[in-house]
Amino acid sequence: MTAAGFLEGRRLQLARGVLLQCIMGGYPPARFYGNDDGDLALVADPKQIHRLPWSEQPRALALCDADDLSGERCELSTRAQLKSVIARYARHGLSPVVATELEFFVFAPNPDPVQPFVPPMGLDGRREQGQSAFSISSHNGLRPFFNEVYRCMAAMGLPRDTFMHEMGVSQFEINLLHGDPLLLADQTFLFKHVLKEVGLKHGLTVVCMAKPLAQVPGSSMHIHQSVVDSASGRNVFSDEHGQPTAAFRHFIGGQQACLADFTALFAPNVNSYQRLCHPYASPNNACWSHDNRGAGLRIPASAAQARRVENRLPGADANPYLAIAASLASGLYGIERQLEPTAPAQGEIEVPEALRLPCTLHAALERLRQSKVAKELFGHEFIEGYIASKNMELTSFFDEITPWERRVLGAQV
């Protein structure tokens, strides 16, 4: 809308069904969002209005809540779902704290999606071959792109902890500073938007797919989680002697109880399971362990005041609002019900059947459909609408014949 209209407080309205629009652009049947498909009000968050530093013309972006016209939060909004989870913690006098680690790939333009992604040409005139993981010089070939990413992040108030080259070819990771879950979800969303826009400006394709390249590690969005007492700011995962508390155990127990049901919320696309089914540092399990990257729930080595639980299941393609909401809701579910976790896994992990997670989108959606706890925590309307939208995407995928099928099966008698 125009700047004048925005500053006048003109209300922007949006059809309710847009919140269930699938990634190809279509919509599930109207019964999933209300047969009249009435309007929602988009209410800008005054703390999340940003001038777009990469735009040549003055433009701004405002993150909004999608509210029913009555003023109530719309259950179909993932930002509203995260707000509801934070409010449930507040009723216990608790405040969750999170940080996200986002991995992504930077590729050359890919006008023909039948062809695989390839690394961009660097300043030295060469394409990366994959020997740059964790190297201090690994950004040099793309320095103009990264310099503008840093500048745009600073202009938009997006603080960064560390940036590094990851293990994949032209794959990178950013660690965002820990803080309020809603703020971190906003920052993760905005950072992905910055990456895409600055990449286009530099003739690059930035990809946040979970697994864009075969036989190369995928891209995750690990979520680090702790919980503090709202009054004192004390980390409730550690006692006064620096030892783990019952709340810490129960939080892990809740995550173990819910991860399988919520897999489709952490791994929302067909491609998500390419990452999880080739689980190099991408564990498809609900085991927990101390500082073991083979576990879906890892407890990083830290001081007692920084004791936290890292959920390693979400991919870079996950909706940050929904993934953080689902992870935190799982932990609170365990605290409220005093659920005990299994024993921590050690060494090479043998995953028991009870801690295995769905390994296809179809299986994950079916698990979500049958989940009573998912409907209890997120509401029937959201879960049923989400599944309807994702089933449309799955059907669209199965409507296409892949190059592998033509190449391998086409030669069969």
C-alpha positions in Angstrom: 0.0 0.0 0.0 1.1 3.6 -0.2 3.1 5.2 2.6 0.4 7.8 3.0 -2.3 5.1 3.4 -0.2 3.2 5.9 0.6 6.3 8.0 -3.1 7.2 8.0 -3.8 3.8 9.7 -5.8 2.5 6.8 -6.8 -1.1 7.5 -5.6 -3.7 5.1 -7.8 -6.8 4.8 -7.0 -10.2 3.4 -9.2 -13.2 2.6 -9.0 -15.8 5.3 -8.2 -18.6 2.9 -4.9 -17.0 1.9 -3.4 -18.3 5.1 -3.9 -21.9 3.7 -2.6 -21.1 0.2 -0.3 -24.0 -0.9 3.1 -23.3 -2.4 1.8 -23.8 -6.0 -0.8 -21.1 -5.4 -4.0 -23.1 -5.0 -6.3 -23.5 -2.0 -7.9 -26.4 -0.2 -11.7 -26.6 -0.1 -13.4 -23.6 1.6 -14.6 -25.7 4.5 -11.1 -25.6 5.9 -11.1 -21.8 6.4 -14.8 -20.9 6.5 -17.2 -21.3 3.7 -17.8 -17.5 3.4 -14.0 -16.9 3.2 -14.4 -13.7 5.1 -11.7 -11.1 5.7 -8.9 -10.9 8.2 -7.3 -7.6 9.3 -3.5 -7.4 8.8 -2.2 -5.5 11.8 1.3 -4.3 11.5 3.7 -4.9 14.4 5.2 -1.5 15.1 8.5 -3.1 16.1 8.8 -4.8 12.8 8.5 -2.1 10.1 11.7 -2.0 8.0 13.0 0.2 5.2 14.3 -2.2 2.6 18.0 -1.2 2.2 18.5 -3.1 -1.1 15.7 -1.3 -2.9 16.6 1.6 -5.2 13.2 3.1 -4.7 12.0 3.9 -1.1 10.1 0.9 0.1 9.3 -0.6 3.5 8.1 -4.0 4.7 5.8 -4.4 7.7 5.4 -7.8 9.5 1.7 -8.2 10.4 -0.5 -10.3 12.6 -3.6 -11.7 10.8 -6.5 -11.1 13.2 -10.2 -11.9 12.8 -12.2 -8.7 12.4 -13.5 -9.3 15.9 -9.9 -8.6 17.1 -9.2 -12.2 18.1 -6.1 -13.9 16.8 -6.8 -16.1 13.7 -5.9 -19.7 14.5 -4.7 -20.2 10.9 -1.8 -17.7 11.4 1.5 -19.3 12.3 2.6 -16.1 14.0 -0.5 -16.2 16.1 0.2 -19.8 17.0 3.6 -18.9 18.3 2.1 -16.0 20.3 -0.3 -18.5 21.9 2.5 -20.8 22.9 4.4 -18.0 24.5 1.3 -16.9 26.4 0.9 -20.5 27.7 4.4 -20.3 29.2 3.6 -16.9 30.7 0.7 -18.4 32.6 3.3 -20.6 34.4 5.5 -17.6 35.1 7.9 -18.8 32.5 9.6 -17.3 29.4 11.1 -19.4 26.6 14.3 -18.3 25.0 15.4 -19.5 21.6 18.1 -19.1 19.0 18.1 -20.4 15.4 20.9 -21.6 13.2 20.0 -21.3 9.5 21.9 -23.0 6.7 21.5 -22.1 3.1 23.2 -22.6 -0.3 24.3 -19.9 -2.8 24.1 -21.0 -6.4 24.5 -19.6 -9.9 21.2 -18.8 -11.7 19.1 -21.9 -12.5 16.7 -21.0 -15.3 16.1 -24.7 -16.1 14.9 -26.5 -13.0 15.5 -29.9 -14.7 19.2 -29.2 -14.4 21.0 -29.4 -11.0 22.1 -26.4 -9.1 25.8 -25.4 -9.5 28.0 -23.1 -7.4 28.4 -19.6 -8.7 31.5 -18.3 -10.3 33.8 -16.8 -7.7 36.0 -13.7 -7.9 38.8 -16.0 -8.9 36.8 -17.2 -12.0 36.3 -20.6 -10.6 33.4 -22.6 -9.1 33.8 -24.0 -5.6 34.6 -27.7 -5.5 33.7 -28.3 -1.9 37.0 -27.8 0.0 36.0 -24.7 1.9 34.1 -26.0 4.9 34.9 -23.8 7.9 37.7 -22.0 6.1 38.4 -18.4 6.9 38.7 -17.6 3.2 35.5 -19.3 2.2 33.5 -16.1 1.8 36.1 -14.4 -0.4 34.8 -15.6 -3.7 31.3 -14.1 -2.9 32.5 -11.1 -0.9 30.4 -8.4 -2.7 27.3 -10.5 -2.0 28.1 -11.1 1.7 29.2 -7.5 2.3 25.7 -6.4 1.1 24.0 -9.0 3.2 25.9 -7.7 6.3 25.0 -4.1 5.4 21.3 -4.9 5.0 21.2 -6.9 8.2 22.6 -4.0 10.1 20.2 -1.6 8.4 17.2 -3.8 9.4 18.4 -4.3 13.0 19.1 -8.1 12.5 22.0 -8.9 14.9 24.2 -11.8 13.9 26.4 -14.0 16.1 28.5 -16.0 13.6 28.6 -16.6 9.9 30.5 -19.6 8.5 30.9 -21.9 5.5 29.2 -25.2 6.1 30.0 -28.6 4.8 28.2 -28.5 1.5 29.4 -27.0 -1.7 28.7 -23.2 -1.5 26.7 -23.8 1.7 26.7 -21.3 4.6 25.3 -20.9 8.1 24.3 -18.0 10.2 23.7 -18.2 14.0 21.3 -15.6 15.2 21.6 -14.3 18.8 19.3 -15.9 21.4 16.2 -14.1 22.6 12.4 -13.9 22.6 10.9 -16.6 20.4 8.7 -14.2 18.4 11.6 -11.9 17.8 13.8 -14.7 16.6 11.1 -16.1 14.3 10.7 -12.6 12.8 14.4 -12.2 12.4 14.8 -15.7 10.8 12.0 -14.9 8.3 13.5 -11.4 7.5 17.0 -12.9 7.1 15.8 -15.4 4.6 14.0 -12.5 2.7 17.3 -10.5 2.8 19.2 -13.5 1.4 16.8 -13.9 -1.6 16.6 -10.2 -2.5 20.4 -9.5 -2.2 21.1 -12.7 -4.1 18.9 -11.6 -7.0 20.6 -8.2 -7.0 24.0 -10.0 -7.4 22.9 -12.5 -10.0 22.8 -15.3 -7.5 20.3 -17.9 -6.5 20.0 -18.4 -2.7 18.3 -21.7 -1.8 16.8 -22.6 1.5 15.6 -26.1 0.4 16.3 -28.8 2.9 18.3 -30.9 0.4 19.1 -29.1 -2.9 22.1 -31.3 -3.9 22.3 -35.1 -3.9 25.2 -36.6 -1.8 25.8 -33.4 0.0 24.7 -32.5 3.5 21.3 -30.7 3.6 20.4 -27.4 5.2 18.9 -27.3 8.7 17.3 -24.7 11.0 18.4 -26.0 14.4 16.4 -24.4 17.3 18.2 -23.9 20.6 15.7 -23.7 23.5 15.9 -22.8 27.2 13.3 -21.5 29.6 13.7 -18.8 32.2 11.7 -17.7 35.3 9.9 -14.6 34.1 10.5 -12.8 37.4 14.1 -13.6 38.1 15.5 -14.4 34.7 17.0 -17.7 36.1 17.4 -20.6 33.7 14.9 -23.2 35.1 16.9 -26.0 33.4 19.7 -25.6 36.1 19.4 -25.5 39.9 21.4 -23.4 42.3 24.2 -26.0 42.2 24.4 -26.0 38.4 22.7 -29.4 38.1 19.9 -30.3 35.7 16.4 -29.8 37.1 13.2 -31.8 36.8 11.9 -29.1 34.4 14.9 -29.8 32.1 14.0 -33.5 32.1 10.3 -32.9 31.6 11.0 -30.5 28.7 13.0 -33.2 26.9 10.3 -35.8 27.8 7.7 -33.6 26.1 9.8 -33.2 23.0 10.3 -36.9 22.8 6.6 -37.4 23.2 5.6 -35.0 20.4 8.3 -34.9 17.7 6.9 -37.8 15.7 3.4 -36.3 15.7 4.9 -32.9 14.7 7.4 -34.0 12.1 5.3 -32.5 9.3 5.5 -29.1 11.0 9.3 -29.3 11.1 9.7 -31.0 7.7 6.9 -29.5 5.6 7.9 -30.4 2.1 8.6 -33.5 0.0 12.3 -32.4 -0.3 12.5 -32.2 3.5 12.7 -36.0 3.7 15.6 -36.2 1.3 17.6 -34.5 4.1 16.1 -36.7 6.9 16.5 -40.0 5.0 20.2 -39.3 4.4 20.8 -38.3 8.0 24.4 -37.0 7.9 24.2 -34.6 10.9 20.4 -34.6 10.3 19.1 -37.2 12.7 15.6 -38.5 12.0 14.9 -39.6 15.6 13.7 -38.3 19.0 16.7 -39.6 21.0 18.5 -37.1 23.2 22.1 -37.0 24.1 24.8 -34.8 25.6 26.7 -33.2 22.7 26.1 -35.9 20.2 25.0 -34.7 16.7 23.5 -38.1 15.9 20.6 -37.4 18.3 17.5 -35.4 17.3 17.7 -33.6 20.6 21.2 -32.5 21.5 22.4 -30.9 24.8 25.3 -28.7 23.8 28.2 -28.4 26.1 27.7 -25.2 28.1 27.8 -23.5 31.4 24.9 -24.2 33.7 23.2 -20.9 33.1 23.2 -21.6 29.3 21.9 -25.1 29.6 19.6 -25.7 26.6 18.0 -28.2 24.3 18.8 -28.1 20.6 16.1 -29.5 18.3 18.0 -30.7 15.2 15.0 -31.9 13.3 13.8 -28.7 11.4 15.2 -28.0 8.0 15.9 -24.6 6.5 12.6 -24.9 4.6 10.5 -24.9 7.8 8.3 -22.0 8.7 10.2 -20.4 11.6 7.1 -19.4 13.4 5.5 -22.8 13.2 8.7 -24.8 13.9 9.5 -22.7 17.0 5.9 -22.9 18.2 5.8 -26.7 17.7 9.1 -27.2 19.5 8.3 -25.0 22.5 4.8 -26.4 22.8 6.3 -29.9 23.0 8.6 -28.9 25.8 5.8 -27.2 27.8 3.6 -30.2 27.2 6.2 -32.3 29.0 6.7 -29.8 31.8 2.9 -29.6 32.5 2.6 -33.4 32.5 5.9 -34.1 34.2 7.0 -36.5 31.4 10.3 -38.3 31.9 12.7 -38.8 29.0 14.5 -41.9 28.0 18.0 -42.4 29.1 20.4 -40.3 27.1 21.9 -42.0 24.0 25.7 -42.4 23.8 28.1 -43.1 21.1 26.7 -44.6 17.9 23.0 -44.3 18.4 20.7 -47.3 17.9 17.3 -45.8 17.6 14.5 -47.7 19.2 11.3 -48.1 17.3 9.4 -45.8 19.7 11.7 -42.9 18.9 11.8 -43.2 15.1 10.1 -40.4 13.1 8.1 -40.5 9.9 10.5 -40.6 6.9 8.1 -39.4 4.1 5.7 -36.4 3.9 2.8 -38.8 3.4 3.6 -40.7 6.6 4.2 -37.5 8.5 0.9 -36.0 7.5 -0.9 -39.2 8.4 0.8 -39.1 11.8 -0.3 -35.5 12.3 -3.8 -36.3 11.2 -4.1 -38.9 13.9 -2.5 -36.8 16.6 -4.7 -35.8 19.5 -2.0 -33.7 21.1 -1.5 -31.7 17.9 -5.2 -30.7 17.8 -5.1 -30.1 21.6 -2.1 -27.7 21.3 -2.8 -26.0 17.9 -6.6 -26.5 17.4 -8.5 -28.6 15.0 -8.9 -25.8 12.5 -5.2 -25.2 12.1 -4.1 -28.8 12.0 -6.8 -29.9 9.5 -6.3 -26.9 7.3 -2.5 -27.4 7.3 -2.9 -31.0 6.3 -5.3 -30.1 3.5 -2.9 -27.6 2.1 0.1 -30.0 2.3 -1.9 -32.8 0.7 -2.4 -30.6 -2.3 1.3 -30.1 -2.5 2.0 -33.8 -2.2 -0.6 -34.6 -4.9 1.1 -32.0 -7.2 4.4 -33.7 -6.7 3.0 -37.1 -7.6 1.5 -35.6 -10.7 5.0 -35.2 -12.2 7.4 -37.8 -13.5 11.0 -37.2 -12.3 14.2 -37.4 -14.4 15.2 -40.4 -12.3 12.1 -42.3 -13.4 12.7 -41.5 -17.0 16.4 -42.3 -16.8 16.3 -45.6 -14.9 12.8 -47.0 -15.4 12.4 -45.9 -19.0 15.1 -48.4 -20.0 13.4 -51.3 -18.3 11.5 -54.0 -20.3 
